[in-house]
Amino acid sequence: MPSGRKHPSLSRALIAAVSAACFFALSVSSPEARTQSSPGGSGKPSAIYKVDTDKKIVALTFDISWGNKVPEPVLDILRKENVTKATFFLSGPWTLRHPKIAKRIQTMGYEIGNHGNLHKDFSNYPDSWIREQVAQSQKAIQQTTGVRTTLIRTPNGDFNPRVLRTLQGMGYKVIQWNTDSLDWKNPGVDNIVHRVVTRAVPGDIILMHASDSSKQITQALPQILHQLRSKGYQFVTVSELLSNAKVSTKVQQ
């Protein structure tokens, strides 16, 4: 075959290969595809968004990294509404600044997870930095509450396969969410309630915040609890949720 002349079949093959590579790159950059296989599969690290179950159970989760005005009212609402199961992800600095509230979360029987130390995206830093940050927040939580955390929600929910491998190597399960309340945007109480209640599905992990940046969650939370219960949902911790059904590592739209 003369040099400089392209074979049609070869050209088509190259185009197909490049197209497939581009599609894969786009896929792994989306939130839904940033996870890998579920536990029990190929053994690759994964983040957990929900579980697959027919049971009407959901895990209410609250991230706390700043302030002392919102956390206690949230705890008061949960107690008033007789919600005995929820999971709180605490940052190390917040725990040290507000030990009484952190201890109250523990004494009320709620599950405590790790939310990192500095609120920075883990994927921008080396493994050694990640391990140091998680160790610092774990130390703060354990010294304050006596809890050795095994669940982590990374700051901003940021991760990549390398971050997942590092955290898994430290013995952590990375917990994301399937339903995001977007309460931190303060879009209005009705919007927060509607978003959670209409999106929640059996086996869901619901993201909310008990930080002072979430100024409307204390008004929205009672309505969320009432409306989810009216739909037949029961509340469990993340660990209880994981023990009930097959783990799903993708967001369900």
N, C-alpha and C positions, 0 to 999 in steps of 0.2 A: 504494500500500500504506500503511495507517495507520501513523503514527509510533508507536514503542514496541512494535510487534508484530514478533517475530523470525521470519524465514523459515526453515522446517525444513531446507531444503537448505543454506542458509548456515550454520546452527548445526552441522550435521553436518560441514561442510567445516572450520569452525573447530576443532572437537573433534579431527578427524583431523590437522590441522596441528600443534596443540599436542602431541598424542600422539607424532607423528613427531619433533618437536623434543626432547621429553623422552627418547625412545629414543636419539637421536643423542648427546645430552649424556651419557647413561649409558655409551654405547659408547666415546666418546673418553676417558672417565676410566679405563677398564680398562687394565691393562698390555698386553694383547694388541692393543688398538686405538690405543695412543698413537703408533704409527708411521704413516708415510704411504707413498706409493708407493715401490717399489723402484727402484734405479738403472736407468736406461734407460726408465723409465716416463714420468710427467708431469714429472719433474725436481724434484719437491718433495723436501725433505730427509727422511731416514729413518734409523731405527736398525736395526741388523742383529742378528738373534737366531740364525739358522742359515742354511745353504744347502740348496737342494733338489738332492739327488744320490742315486744308487743306490750310490755308492762307500762302503765302510765306513771312513770317515775322520771323525775328530772333533778339535776343537781344545780342548786343555786350557788353561784360563786361570786365572791366580792374581793376585788383587789384594793389594797390600801398601801399608799406610799407617801401620803401627805395629809397633815392636818389632824385636829382633834374635835372639830365641830360636828362632823357628819357621822363618824364611826359609832359613837354611843347612841345617838338617836336610831340608827339602823339596828343596833342590838336591842334597843327598847322595843322597836316595832316587831322584831322577830319573837321576842319573849311574849309580848302582848298577843300576837297572833298564834302563839303556841307552835312556832316553827323550831323544832329541836335539831334539825339536820341542815347544815350548810357548810360550805368550805370557804375559808378566808386565806388569801395569799398575801403575806406580809413582807414588806421590804425590811432589810436589816436596820437602816437608820431610823425608820419610823418606829420600829419596835423598841429601839433604845431610847427614843425621845418620849414615847408614850407607853411605858411598861405596864401601867395600871390597866389601860384599855386592852393591851395584848393579853394580859393575864385574865381579864374578864372574858375575852373570847374563848380562852382555854377552859376556864371554870364553868362556862355555860355549856360546854360539851361540844363545841363546834370544831370541825377539822381545820387544821392549820397547814398551809403549804408555804413554800418559799417563793418570794417575788424578786429575788436578787438584792443587790446592794445599791450600787449606783444605777440610776434609771437610764441606762444606755443600751443600745442595740448590741447584743452579744456577737452577732455575725461580723462586726467591725473590729473585733479584738481577737488576739491569739488564745489558744486553749489555756495557757497558763493564767492569763488574766481572768478568763471565765471561771476556772476552778477557784482562784483566789476570791473572786466576788461572791460566788455561791457559798464558799466556806465561811466568809465573813458574815453573810446574812444568816446562815445556819447557826453559827455560834451565837449571834445576837438573839435569835428566836429560842434556841435551846436554853441559854442562860436565863432568859426572861420567863419562859413558859414551861420549860422542861420537855418540850416536844422536839423529837428528832425527825425533821421533815423528810418525806420520800417523794412528795409531789412538788413540781415547780412550774410556775408560769413565768416565762421570761419577760423582762421589761418590754413593753410595746408588743408583746407576742412575737418578737423577732427571733428567727432561727434559720439555720440551713443544715444540711446533712452533717457537716462537721460539728456544729454546736450540739446537735442531737447526740452524736457519738460521744462527745465530751461529757454531756450531762448523764447519759446512760451509763458511762463508765464510772460516774460518781454515785450510781445507784438510784437515780431519779427517773420518774416518769414525767414527761413533758405534757402539760395539760393546756389545751387551747379552748375553744368554745365553738359551738354550732350556732347559737343565737346570741347576737351582740345587741345589748340594750342601747348602745351609743349614749348612755346617760351622761358621760363626761362632756358631750357636746352641748348639754342643756337645751335640747330641742323643744322642750315643753313637756309637761307631765303626761298629757294625753298621748303624745307621740311615743314617749318611752313605754307606756303601758301597752299601747296598741302594737308596737313593734315586737315586744316580748311575747305577748299573749297570742298573737297571730302566727308567729314563727315557731314557737315551741312545739317539739314533737317528742314522742316517747324516747327515752334514753338521752335526752338533751343535756348539754352543759351550757348553762346560761351565764353570760358575762355581765356583771354589774360592778359598780365601784362604791366603796365606802370612804373614799377620800374627799377632802373638802372641795375639790374641783367639781365633784358631782353634786351640784346645788339643788337638784330637783328629785333625787332618788328617794328622799324621805317622804315626799308626797306621792311618788309613783309606786313605791314598794307595797303599801297596803292593798292597793288596787290590783297589782300584779298577783299577789298572793291569793286574794279573793277570787279573781277570775280564773287563775290556773286551777284552784281547788274546785271551782264550779264546773270545770271541764273534766274533773276526775283525777287530776294529777296529785301525786304524793311527792314529798321532798326527801331526798337522800343526800349523803355526802358523795363526793367524787369517788372515794375508795369503795363505798357501797355500790355505786353505779357500776364501777368496773368489775365488781365481783358478780354482777347479775346477768351480764350478757356479753356478746361478742363485741370487741372494741372496733370502732369505726375511725379511720384516720383521714376522713374527708368530710368537708362540710356538706350537709344535706340542704340543697336549695329548696 
